Amino acid sequence: MTSHITSDTINASAAGTWTLGDLVVNRLGFGAMRLPQHGEALVPDAVPRDREQAIRVLRRAIELGVNHIDTAAFYFSPLRSANELINRALYPYRDDLVIVTKVGPGRDASGKWLPHATPRQLRGQVEENLRQLGRDHLDVVNLRIVGTDSIAERFGALAELRDAGLIRHLGLSNIHAHHLAEARAIAPVVCVQNMHGIGASPEQSRLLGTCGEQGIAFVPFYSIAGSGRTAGATTTDHHSSLRAIARTHGASEAQIRLAWSLHQGAHVLAIPGTGDVDHLAQNVAAGAIRLSESEVADLNSLSI
């Protein structure tokens, strides 16, 4: 049986810090996508999570030093909304808590996906996040996109909301390299949130490197779930090298995946999500794992 490094004394600060614009965050954060339901996220028939359980997870995350939470208004299941849970659990918010949300996609009340927002509709999505979170401004808003088309008009609309004081900093999600250059010509970009993990494609890894060169945070999603994506981590992607490194550190393979992500650069932030307090502690503890250069090289070579 794989061990798990778990300690209530390990704080998220063990992973180090990064500055998003002028906001200092611990590099080990929390992603809220999995919080509103059991099982797969973002599906209409998801089973809602117990409200008090979700609130306990959020409050425990803060106790463990997490001060960077990633969320979205479209993170909801029947009866549960990630933003509402965050508001209920953590309001009034600590001064050092940074809440990052994203706009672009949308779902109707039944959970069905809608066409991505037009520039004009983005303001409504920003205001929806403000209402749900109970805030008068959003710390960071990521424009999430699909495809390769120009983002200038949509990112420009968010830049106007930033100038109006509704948004403090801007980021991007699910982009290609040319989108970053296009956005930076309009307004500063403090983070890029893209899929990345062990076995990442060369294109994904190049973008991670580009962000580091430009002083932009890179925030990988599905770094643990991999091909499981919204359904969560699978049990079929094991590799002997990964198992061996996990055993060496007395850690789980998921913890080694998180540690590997953090070893990709000081600008890389991790936002693992969970609805379980024990799993939360394991994720936070992964920020204290120090991999050797040879272990990182072995993991870099894996195609999983």
TORROZA-596596 format. One record per residue (C-alpha): x, y, z. Coordinates in pm, 1 decimal. Layout:
// residues N
+----------+----------+----------+
:       c1 :       c2 :       c3 :
+----------+----------+----------+
:        X :        Y :        Z :
...
+----------+----------+----------+
// end
This chain:
// residues 304
+----------+----------+----------+
:       c1 :       c2 :       c3 :
+----------+----------+----------+
:      0.0 :      0.0 :      0.0 :
:    132.1 :    344.0 :    -91.3 :
:    213.9 :    568.8 :    201.9 :
:     91.1 :    925.0 :    235.5 :
:    286.4 :   1206.6 :    393.2 :
:     32.8 :   1368.1 :    623.1 :
:    103.2 :   1608.2 :    904.1 :
:   -108.1 :   1876.6 :   1060.7 :
:    217.2 :   2063.3 :   1125.2 :
:    301.7 :   2101.1 :    753.9 :
:    185.7 :   2440.9 :    633.1 :
:    122.2 :   2551.7 :    275.8 :
:    407.1 :   2799.3 :    319.6 :
:    648.5 :   2502.2 :    297.1 :
:    608.8 :   2524.8 :    -81.0 :
:    738.2 :   2883.7 :    -87.6 :
:    563.6 :   3194.7 :   -213.7 :
:    498.6 :   3383.2 :   -537.5 :
:    359.7 :   3729.5 :   -604.7 :
:     57.2 :   3769.0 :   -832.0 :
:     89.1 :   4134.1 :   -927.3 :
:    109.3 :   4275.3 :   -576.0 :
:    -54.9 :   3978.6 :   -398.8 :
:    172.4 :   3731.0 :   -219.3 :
:     45.5 :   3372.2 :   -218.1 :
:    179.0 :   3039.7 :    -97.6 :
:    260.3 :   2826.6 :   -399.1 :
:     42.5 :   2542.4 :   -268.8 :
:   -317.8 :   2656.5 :   -307.4 :
:   -663.7 :   2504.3 :   -337.7 :
:   -885.7 :   2444.0 :   -639.4 :
:  -1260.7 :   2454.3 :   -573.4 :
:  -1384.0 :   2260.7 :   -879.1 :
:  -1428.3 :   1933.7 :   -687.8 :
:  -1588.1 :   2094.9 :   -383.6 :
:  -1960.4 :   2117.9 :   -481.1 :
:  -2008.6 :   1748.0 :   -561.3 :
:  -1894.3 :   1389.2 :   -523.5 :
:  -1741.3 :   1226.4 :   -830.3 :
:  -1704.0 :   1400.1 :  -1162.3 :
:  -1726.9 :   1778.1 :  -1168.7 :
:  -1919.9 :   1998.8 :  -1409.4 :
:  -2188.1 :   1743.9 :  -1499.4 :
:  -2561.2 :   1816.4 :  -1458.3 :
:  -2642.8 :   1505.2 :  -1254.3 :
:  -2357.5 :   1532.8 :  -1002.3 :
:  -2429.9 :   1427.5 :   -643.9 :
:  -2407.8 :   1737.3 :   -420.3 :
:  -2151.8 :   1727.0 :   -141.2 :
:  -2263.5 :   1776.4 :    217.0 :
:  -2251.5 :   2150.9 :    281.4 :
:  -2090.9 :   2126.0 :    623.9 :
:  -1825.1 :   1888.9 :    493.3 :
:  -1732.3 :   2134.2 :    217.8 :
:  -1720.4 :   2421.7 :    465.2 :
:  -1491.5 :   2221.6 :    693.7 :
:  -1252.5 :   2158.9 :    405.5 :
:  -1233.3 :   2527.6 :    318.6 :
:  -1178.8 :   2638.4 :    676.0 :
:   -915.7 :   2368.9 :    729.6 :
:   -735.7 :   2481.8 :    413.9 :
:   -699.4 :   2828.9 :    561.1 :
:   -577.9 :   2681.9 :    891.0 :
:   -311.4 :   2491.7 :    695.0 :
:   -184.3 :   2813.5 :    538.8 :
:   -361.7 :   2806.5 :    203.6 :
:   -414.9 :   3166.4 :     91.1 :
:   -481.3 :   3111.7 :   -280.8 :
:   -816.5 :   2965.7 :   -385.1 :
:   -916.0 :   2904.0 :   -746.3 :
:  -1286.5 :   2907.7 :   -827.1 :
:  -1548.9 :   2998.5 :  -1088.4 :
:  -1920.5 :   3076.3 :  -1099.2 :
:  -1968.9 :   2771.9 :  -1323.8 :
:  -1831.1 :   2541.0 :  -1052.7 :
:  -2162.0 :   2413.8 :   -918.2 :
:  -2370.6 :   2101.1 :   -873.9 :
:  -2738.9 :   2068.6 :   -786.6 :
:  -2778.7 :   2255.9 :   -454.1 :
:  -2409.5 :   2354.1 :   -422.7 :
:  -2200.2 :   2638.9 :   -563.6 :
:  -1825.0 :   2667.8 :   -506.0 :
:  -1849.3 :   3045.0 :   -473.7 :
:  -2138.0 :   3023.6 :   -227.7 :
:  -1948.6 :   2769.0 :    -19.1 :
:  -1638.7 :   2991.8 :    -14.9 :
:  -1850.8 :   3288.2 :     91.9 :
:  -2027.1 :   3086.4 :    361.7 :
:  -1706.3 :   2933.7 :    498.8 :
:  -1460.0 :   3221.1 :    480.0 :
:  -1642.8 :   3554.0 :    486.5 :
:  -1529.6 :   3797.0 :    618.3 :
:  -1217.7 :   3717.3 :    420.7 :
:   -867.8 :   3738.9 :    561.2 :
:   -660.9 :   4023.2 :    421.3 :
:   -401.6 :   3780.7 :    281.0 :
:   -653.3 :   3552.1 :    106.5 :
:   -638.3 :   3571.0 :   -273.0 :
:   -942.1 :   3437.6 :   -459.3 :
:   -887.7 :   3375.3 :   -829.3 :
:  -1187.2 :   3318.0 :  -1053.3 :
:  -1237.9 :   3267.4 :  -1423.5 :
:  -1485.8 :   3382.3 :  -1684.3 :
:  -1566.1 :   3289.6 :  -2041.4 :
:  -1755.9 :   2960.5 :  -2003.7 :
:  -2103.9 :   2952.5 :  -1854.5 :
:  -2371.6 :   2700.8 :  -1756.3 :
:  -2745.3 :   2748.5 :  -1728.7 :
:  -2941.4 :   2668.8 :  -1412.8 :
:  -2973.2 :   2302.0 :  -1514.9 :
:  -2596.7 :   2269.8 :  -1555.2 :
:  -2596.0 :   2268.3 :  -1935.4 :
:  -2300.7 :   2444.8 :  -2097.0 :
:  -2368.0 :   2771.8 :  -2277.8 :
:  -2169.6 :   2932.0 :  -2559.6 :
:  -1865.6 :   3117.2 :  -2430.1 :
:  -1935.7 :   3474.4 :  -2328.3 :
:  -1910.6 :   3761.9 :  -2569.2 :
:  -1711.8 :   4069.6 :  -2463.0 :
:  -2035.3 :   4234.3 :  -2351.3 :
:  -2144.4 :   3928.3 :  -2152.2 :
:  -1814.9 :   3910.2 :  -1964.0 :
:  -1918.3 :   4200.2 :  -1741.6 :
:  -2224.9 :   4004.3 :  -1631.6 :
:  -2005.5 :   3704.3 :  -1546.5 :
:  -1769.7 :   3924.2 :  -1344.4 :
:  -2065.5 :   4074.7 :  -1156.5 :
:  -2205.3 :   3724.8 :  -1093.0 :
:  -1877.6 :   3624.9 :   -926.2 :
:  -1880.9 :   3943.9 :   -720.4 :
:  -2235.0 :   3873.3 :   -596.6 :
:  -2169.9 :   3509.5 :   -513.7 :
:  -1844.6 :   3581.3 :   -331.1 :
:  -1979.3 :   3890.1 :   -156.2 :
:  -1700.2 :   4117.4 :   -275.6 :
:  -1675.2 :   4458.3 :   -436.9 :
:  -1376.8 :   4357.8 :   -648.9 :
:  -1212.1 :   4035.0 :   -766.3 :
:   -845.0 :   3972.7 :   -688.8 :
:   -762.3 :   3793.6 :  -1015.0 :
:   -984.4 :   3705.0 :  -1309.3 :
:   -867.8 :   3455.1 :  -1571.4 :
:  -1014.5 :   3466.3 :  -1919.8 :
:  -1068.0 :   3101.0 :  -2011.2 :
:  -1088.1 :   3029.5 :  -2380.1 :
:  -1125.7 :   2745.7 :  -2626.2 :
:   -953.3 :   2744.2 :  -2963.6 :
:   -694.5 :   2960.8 :  -3134.1 :
:   -895.1 :   3270.0 :  -3234.3 :
:   -796.4 :   3620.2 :  -3127.1 :
:   -875.5 :   3708.0 :  -2766.8 :
:   -807.9 :   4080.3 :  -2803.7 :
:  -1170.5 :   4194.9 :  -2786.1 :
:  -1257.9 :   3975.3 :  -2487.6 :
:   -938.7 :   4046.3 :  -2294.7 :
:   -981.6 :   4414.3 :  -2371.7 :
:  -1328.1 :   4402.4 :  -2214.6 :
:  -1178.1 :   4260.5 :  -1895.0 :
:   -904.2 :   4524.3 :  -1903.7 :
:  -1178.5 :   4789.1 :  -1901.5 :
:  -1333.1 :   4626.4 :  -1592.8 :
:   -988.6 :   4628.1 :  -1434.5 :
:   -958.7 :   5000.6 :  -1505.1 :
:  -1304.8 :   5047.0 :  -1350.4 :
:  -1188.8 :   4881.8 :  -1027.2 :
:  -1396.9 :   4562.0 :  -1047.8 :
:  -1086.0 :   4348.8 :  -1107.1 :
:   -742.6 :   4387.8 :   -953.6 :
:   -534.8 :   4162.3 :  -1181.1 :
:   -587.9 :   3964.6 :  -1501.4 :
:   -485.9 :   3616.7 :  -1610.6 :
:   -548.4 :   3364.2 :  -1886.7 :
:   -659.3 :   3001.5 :  -1897.7 :
:   -639.4 :   2722.4 :  -2155.1 :
:   -442.4 :   2931.3 :  -2400.4 :
:   -183.4 :   2896.3 :  -2675.7 :
:    144.3 :   3087.5 :  -2671.3 :
:     28.4 :   3354.9 :  -2917.8 :
:   -261.8 :   3443.5 :  -2687.2 :
:    -20.3 :   3545.5 :  -2412.3 :
:    159.8 :   3791.5 :  -2637.1 :
:   -173.2 :   3926.1 :  -2763.4 :
:   -303.1 :   3982.2 :  -2410.6 :
:     16.0 :   4139.6 :  -2277.7 :
:     -6.8 :   4403.1 :  -2550.2 :
:   -339.6 :   4508.9 :  -2392.2 :
:   -283.3 :   4477.4 :  -2015.3 :
:    -49.8 :   4301.9 :  -1769.2 :
:    -99.3 :   3927.6 :  -1722.4 :
:    -15.7 :   3790.0 :  -1376.5 :
:    -89.1 :   3419.9 :  -1434.7 :
:   -154.6 :   3154.0 :  -1696.9 :
:   -364.3 :   2852.3 :  -1600.9 :
:   -316.5 :   2563.0 :  -1841.9 :
:   -317.9 :   2185.4 :  -1835.6 :
:     21.1 :   2050.0 :  -1730.2 :
:    159.6 :   1754.6 :  -1541.2 :
:    399.3 :   1463.0 :  -1573.1 :
:    409.9 :   1368.0 :  -1940.0 :
:    310.6 :   1716.4 :  -2059.0 :
:    349.8 :   1791.9 :  -2427.9 :
:    647.8 :   1997.8 :  -2546.8 :
:    411.1 :   2284.4 :  -2633.0 :
:    272.1 :   2288.8 :  -2278.6 :
:    619.9 :   2281.1 :  -2127.7 :
:    743.1 :   2560.2 :  -2353.6 :
:    457.7 :   2782.8 :  -2237.5 :
:    547.0 :   2706.9 :  -1875.3 :
:    903.3 :   2816.5 :  -1951.2 :
:    789.4 :   3130.4 :  -2132.0 :
:    583.2 :   3233.1 :  -1830.4 :
:    886.5 :   3190.5 :  -1606.7 :
:   1098.9 :   3406.3 :  -1834.0 :
:    835.0 :   3680.2 :  -1823.4 :
:    773.2 :   3664.7 :  -1447.6 :
:    420.7 :   3527.0 :  -1491.0 :
:    280.4 :   3258.7 :  -1262.0 :
:    200.8 :   2928.5 :  -1430.3 :
:    -86.1 :   2742.0 :  -1262.4 :
:   -128.4 :   2385.2 :  -1390.5 :
:   -467.6 :   2218.1 :  -1381.9 :
:   -522.1 :   1839.4 :  -1393.3 :
:   -167.9 :   1798.8 :  -1258.5 :
:   -290.5 :   1501.2 :  -1053.0 :
:   -597.0 :   1392.8 :  -1250.4 :
:   -411.0 :   1375.7 :  -1580.7 :
:   -627.1 :   1198.0 :  -1838.1 :
:   -900.4 :   1165.6 :  -1575.2 :
:   -962.8 :   1541.7 :  -1599.3 :
:  -1293.9 :   1642.8 :  -1436.7 :
:  -1352.3 :   1284.9 :  -1321.6 :
:  -1040.1 :   1296.5 :  -1104.3 :
:   -725.6 :   1085.4 :  -1089.4 :
:   -738.8 :    740.5 :  -1245.6 :
:   -577.6 :    428.1 :  -1103.0 :
:   -432.8 :    310.8 :  -1434.4 :
:   -154.9 :    561.7 :  -1497.4 :
:     97.6 :    413.6 :  -1254.2 :
:    459.3 :    385.6 :  -1359.5 :
:    739.3 :    199.8 :  -1184.1 :
:    961.0 :    508.6 :  -1155.0 :
:    679.3 :    712.1 :  -1004.3 :
:    596.7 :    434.4 :   -758.0 :
:    960.5 :    397.2 :   -657.9 :
:   1006.5 :    769.6 :   -594.7 :
:    684.3 :    777.9 :   -393.1 :
:    809.8 :    490.6 :   -175.6 :
:   1142.5 :    665.7 :   -121.5 :
:    964.9 :    972.1 :     17.7 :
:    694.4 :    780.7 :    204.1 :
:    446.4 :    964.5 :    -14.0 :
:    158.1 :    887.5 :   -245.8 :
:    197.3 :    909.2 :   -623.1 :
:    -42.1 :   1205.1 :   -623.4 :
:    184.1 :   1386.7 :   -378.6 :
:    486.7 :   1321.5 :   -600.0 :
:    295.3 :   1460.6 :   -898.6 :
:    227.6 :   1779.8 :   -702.9 :
:    587.5 :   1802.4 :   -584.3 :
:    710.2 :   1753.7 :   -941.5 :
:    489.5 :   2039.8 :  -1061.4 :
:    631.2 :   2270.7 :   -795.4 :
:    984.4 :   2170.0 :   -898.8 :
:    923.1 :   2296.7 :  -1255.0 :
:    998.4 :   2654.0 :  -1150.2 :
:    955.4 :   2903.6 :   -869.4 :
:    671.8 :   3061.1 :  -1069.6 :
:    464.8 :   2739.6 :  -1075.3 :
:    167.6 :   2729.9 :   -837.8 :
:    -35.2 :   2419.9 :   -749.4 :
:   -412.1 :   2422.1 :   -693.0 :
:   -515.5 :   2063.4 :   -609.5 :
:   -877.9 :   2025.2 :   -512.1 :
:  -1064.4 :   1788.6 :   -284.1 :
:  -1375.6 :   1760.6 :    -71.1 :
:  -1202.5 :   1553.3 :    197.6 :
:  -1013.6 :   1698.1 :    495.6 :
:   -757.1 :   1417.0 :    511.1 :
:   -686.8 :   1440.6 :    139.0 :
:   -648.7 :   1815.9 :    180.2 :
:   -375.8 :   1763.6 :    441.4 :
:   -195.1 :   1523.8 :    206.5 :
:   -205.1 :   1778.0 :    -75.6 :
:    -68.9 :   2055.3 :    146.9 :
:    204.3 :   1826.0 :    279.5 :
:    323.5 :   1763.5 :    -76.6 :
:    456.9 :   2118.5 :    -76.2 :
:    725.8 :   2008.6 :    168.3 :
:    859.7 :   1724.8 :    -51.5 :
:   1203.2 :   1798.8 :   -196.8 :
:   1287.4 :   1587.6 :   -499.6 :
:   1646.7 :   1529.1 :   -605.9 :
:   1769.9 :   1639.9 :   -947.5 :
:   1784.6 :   1278.6 :  -1060.9 :
:   1428.3 :   1214.3 :   -941.0 :
:   1302.5 :   1519.0 :  -1129.8 :
:   1488.9 :   1403.2 :  -1439.5 :
:   1335.8 :   1055.7 :  -1412.1 :
:    987.9 :   1204.3 :  -1379.9 :
:   1054.0 :   1446.3 :  -1667.2 :
:   1114.3 :   1146.8 :  -1893.6 :
:    782.3 :    978.9 :  -1821.8 :
:    509.5 :    989.4 :  -2086.4 :
:    207.2 :    939.7 :  -1860.8 :
+----------+----------+----------+
// end
